[in-house]
Amino acid sequence: MRVSDLRLLDVVNVKDGRRLGPIKDLDLDLERGGVKGIIVAGPSRSWGLFGSGKSEDYVVPWDRVKKIGVDVILVDAQDLPEFDTENDDRR
Protein backbone atom coordinates (compact mmCIF):
# COMPACT_ATOMS: atom_id res chain seq x y z
CA MET A 1 0.00 0.00 0.00
CA ARG A 2 1.30 3.44 -0.91
CA VAL A 3 1.21 6.58 1.22
CA SER A 4 -1.00 8.16 -1.42
CA ASP A 5 -3.50 5.31 -0.87
CA LEU A 6 -3.41 5.84 2.90
CA ARG A 7 -4.26 9.53 2.50
CA LEU A 8 -7.63 8.53 1.04
CA LEU A 9 -8.62 6.66 4.22
CA ASP A 10 -10.35 8.10 7.28
CA VAL A 11 -8.87 7.54 10.73
CA VAL A 12 -11.43 6.22 13.25
CA ASN A 13 -11.02 5.76 17.00
CA VAL A 14 -12.02 2.18 17.91
CA LYS A 15 -12.97 3.14 21.49
CA ASP A 16 -15.81 5.51 20.62
CA GLY A 17 -16.21 5.27 16.83
CA ARG A 18 -15.33 8.92 16.21
CA ARG A 19 -13.84 9.98 12.92
CA LEU A 20 -10.56 11.74 13.72
CA GLY A 21 -9.91 12.96 10.20
CA PRO A 22 -7.84 12.06 7.18
CA ILE A 23 -4.16 11.16 7.23
CA LYS A 24 -2.05 14.14 6.34
CA ASP A 25 1.37 12.48 6.45
CA LEU A 26 3.50 9.78 8.07
CA ASP A 27 6.08 10.30 10.81
CA LEU A 28 9.08 8.27 9.68
CA ASP A 29 12.20 7.09 11.48
CA LEU A 30 14.71 7.43 8.67
CA GLU A 31 17.61 5.95 10.65
CA ARG A 32 15.79 2.69 11.36
CA GLY A 33 13.58 2.63 8.28
CA GLY A 34 10.27 2.43 10.13
CA VAL A 35 7.05 4.32 10.70
CA LYS A 36 6.80 6.16 14.04
CA GLY A 37 3.24 7.37 13.62
CA ILE A 38 0.55 8.84 11.42
CA ILE A 39 -0.18 12.54 11.27
CA VAL A 40 -3.88 13.40 11.34
CA ALA A 41 -5.04 16.80 10.17
CA GLY A 42 -6.67 18.69 13.02
CA PRO A 43 -9.85 20.73 12.76
CA SER A 44 -9.75 24.23 11.29
CA ARG A 45 -9.68 26.91 13.98
CA SER A 46 -11.62 29.56 12.11
CA TRP A 47 -14.32 29.83 9.49
CA GLY A 48 -12.24 31.76 6.96
CA LEU A 49 -13.83 32.64 3.67
CA PHE A 50 -11.61 30.23 1.77
CA GLY A 51 -10.91 27.80 4.61
CA SER A 52 -7.71 29.63 5.49
CA GLY A 53 -8.00 28.86 9.19
CA LYS A 54 -4.91 27.21 10.59
CA SER A 55 -5.24 23.72 12.00
CA GLU A 56 -3.05 21.84 14.41
CA ASP A 57 -1.90 18.42 13.29
CA TYR A 58 -1.97 15.42 15.64
CA VAL A 59 0.42 12.49 15.74
CA VAL A 60 -0.97 9.03 16.48
CA PRO A 61 1.88 6.66 17.45
CA TRP A 62 2.24 3.67 15.14
CA ASP A 63 1.69 1.21 17.99
CA ARG A 64 -1.81 2.70 18.37
CA VAL A 65 -2.79 1.71 14.81
CA LYS A 66 -4.92 -1.41 15.24
CA LYS A 67 -6.08 -2.19 11.70
CA ILE A 68 -5.70 -0.75 8.22
CA GLY A 69 -8.78 -1.64 6.23
CA VAL A 70 -10.12 -0.92 2.78
CA ASP A 71 -12.04 2.20 3.87
CA VAL A 72 -10.66 3.22 7.27
CA ILE A 73 -7.68 3.05 9.58
CA LEU A 74 -8.67 2.00 13.09
CA VAL A 75 -6.63 3.48 15.94
CA ASP A 76 -6.79 3.43 19.73
CA ALA A 77 -6.73 7.12 20.67
CA GLN A 78 -8.44 6.66 24.04
CA ASP A 79 -5.92 8.38 26.33
CA LEU A 80 -4.12 10.64 23.86
CA PRO A 81 -4.64 14.23 25.10
CA GLU A 82 -5.16 15.71 21.64
CA PHE A 83 -8.19 13.45 21.12
CA ASP A 84 -9.83 14.15 24.48
CA THR A 85 -13.55 13.56 23.93
CA GLU A 86 -14.78 15.55 26.94
CA ASN A 87 -13.42 18.90 25.77
CA ASP A 88 -13.87 18.42 22.05
CA ASP A 89 -15.86 20.78 19.86
CA ARG A 90 -15.49 18.64 16.70
CA ARG A 91 -18.50 16.42 17.46
Secondary structure as GFF3:
##gff-version 3
##sequence-region A 1 91
A	DSSP	alpha_helix	3	6	.	.	.	ID=ss1
A	DSSP	beta_strand	10	13	.	.	.	ID=ss2
A	DSSP	beta_strand	19	29	.	.	.	ID=ss3
A	DSSP	beta_strand	34	40	.	.	.	ID=ss4
A	DSSP	beta_strand	58	61	.	.	.	ID=ss5
A	DSSP	three_ten_helix	62	64	.	.	.	ID=ss6
A	DSSP	beta_strand	65	68	.	.	.	ID=ss7
A	DSSP	beta_strand	72	75	.	.	.	ID=ss8
A	DSSP	three_ten_helix	81	83	.	.	.	ID=ss9
###
